[in-house]
């Protein structure tokens, strides 16, 4: 278990305190401010990149008026929502309605506390870091459900319940896909997982990467799994009754979750901050935005699925494949632990065969709604 005595006493070991004026609290304040600033800047960059990429992919112009190349468009959008009126429906639960965006936003920022931007450059190197990420990321669902319930709106409640159903369903294959990485690395620490990647784990766990990416997109409400705010069906889902800054916080949550999941994918499968020539933190940022760009690509490519297809995809496709991947990985760790390129060939072949075979067997009811 991690040593939490410094947290309880409010002091760091003498060696650490010597480098930080104010001891533990100086260290905590610096890293907390840095993490929040980093998260907000990454979100602003992600919003700009997504809008520009979607413009290119859809043969239209993205933001190009505010600032050079439209770089200040996210700033203009933020200022716009800040001056808009905050409206609360009369029958809504005012306290729950107000707390919901805060409860949804805080856990996303907490994820970055254990993400290694470079070796040792993180708030806390927990030896159960990936378990912490899985646990904390699930708390955002509580804020979304509070928003749906507190709004006293049937569309909001329906969108919130869809989010709960998606998170419960997709959390299982997501965790199972992580276990393959944990078996190979032999640690739950994100920093140790990065250090174990002399060969990026995307080569040793191609099926795990694919499963994690799809499950993560469904959990964070990314297209084609964005059923929680399907405007053609339920207006705007759980944030239908939100405006002004509170709506902006939900908007930030969506992009912050996308950046957080891109960071976790980079750490688990792409070697994190490791890379030649460039500074470690720059490698990390490049990989995060590369994964996020892949998310944007899927949004521009695939049509939105129905809610019954969303649930069927998790239970009938991702769950069986994640179990098979975990079983195959466990056998490889026991039998051929020192043959990474043989593992790469076997796992790539297994992934291709399983996707082809399983997609032929997998049915989601295109002609009818499954109950």
Helices and strands as residue ranges (DSSP letters): H 5-9, H 14-17, H 23-57, G 68-70, H 73-82, H 94-111, G 112-114, H 129-138, H 140-150, H 154-185, H 190-195, H 201-204, H 206-219, G 227-229, H 231-234, G 237-239, H 244-269, H 280-301, H 307-312, I 313-318, H 319-335, H 340-361
